[in-house]
């Protein structure tokens, strides 16, 4: 047993009920995933964690964003939400800095939207003095979002990697960063704006919840050439909001068929973002009299296509497996080819023009509930190990942006991908895959009112889960030490050869 199809066949075999109905198979897939997640969240299994380099982001400052050049000043107007900088800044990107605080004239505001690398919008009116050459500004990265598949952060530490000195590592490694609950932070009265070279602890912050998308409308348009979607095929599509770099729940999906027509060789696909009452979802452009963010300001959109789909018959092959569109294009060797298609908040639709934008290797959608965990390092890290100066694009290579590198090592308990494709395999030890079957059979017999059989498989599950716990949870940290071997004993002869581990024999 190794994949979704095998688990499903085993359940059908044991229950002696094997209808070839798509509805029944989909319901069985849902029950298998429910059982899978139930087992996954029962314990902190030792195979259920990931590690990654946790990037810290030092503050943005007038003198820091243009090394070797003139300081970047800010133009601010009392009563306005708009802040314009005197030059572009490589580090000012929406995913990193939207939702973060900016201090101007000793007062903090929240960045509602990063319009460009030289302009931002505040979440409320600027209250200070008008100044076209302000250098008091400071943008701070106070809150850090954890990966979208994170269930629980297990460890965050300053280590001697990835930044090292002459291959030997930095000495000493500063060690683990201790996690604090908000109440403890409040009792200690820790300063929220205190910055230092390294963080000593992190405080759990409120979870960030992205609203769900609503409806989608699809429209096919014939185009010249053969690079678009093939006539006679179909595609299932949906979308989700992206706010501050975080993805929300999916919209209702829709399917489109590209018709076969005379002289038509390819189609483009226009995806329209709609509300449930068929209004176009797009933000209004900034107006000087706005005192607050407009509706949908900063709410970008990302589109997905169903990879578990028969594109010839237009039917699902099981539970949907949503994957992103990449930018694609006529030229493979381009800077943006592999980037995910994300629509600006000001637009209400996007057009997909190339078939190579639905590559089967594109990233899967993971975040089903729109909730993202966040932490606040204390002190705020405002230092770096390496500064990477910007380098302009060349004929052969893309531009390298200005970067300040300081990274910790994070380890977290992750949420596995749902089993959608028939070849998807549970990310748990193969010898315990039958636990999923027992859990599903318990549920099936409960639905049928067969309490005896449900109790039987509940008992089997309870028995087998102990083996999984013993092998993959109950670990004792140990350091094995070879025992001493003496030259003599109570009978005054050598029991062991002191030069080896061999006995007398």
Protein Blocks (a to p, Z undefined) as FASTA:
>chain_A
ZZfklmmmmmmmmnopacfbfklmmmmmmmmmmmmmmmmmmpccfklcccdddddddddd
fklmmghiacddddddehiabdcdfbdcfklcfklmgopacdeehiacddfbdfblmbcc
dfbdcfbdcdfbbckbccddfbccddfkbfbdfbdcddfbfbdeehnopaddebjadddd
fklmmmnopafkbccfbdfbdcddddddddddfbdcddddddedjkbccehiacdddddd
deehiacdddddddddddddehiabdcdddddddfkopacddddddfklcbdcehihiac
dddddfbbcfknopafbdcddddddfbijblbbfklmpccdddfkbcbdcdfbfklmcfk
bccdfblnopacdddddddddbdfbdcddddddfkbccddddddddddddddddddddfb
fkbccdbdfklmmmmmmmmmmmmmmmnopaklmmmmmmmmmmmmmmmmmmmmmccddddd
dddddfbdfkopafbdfkbcbdfZZ
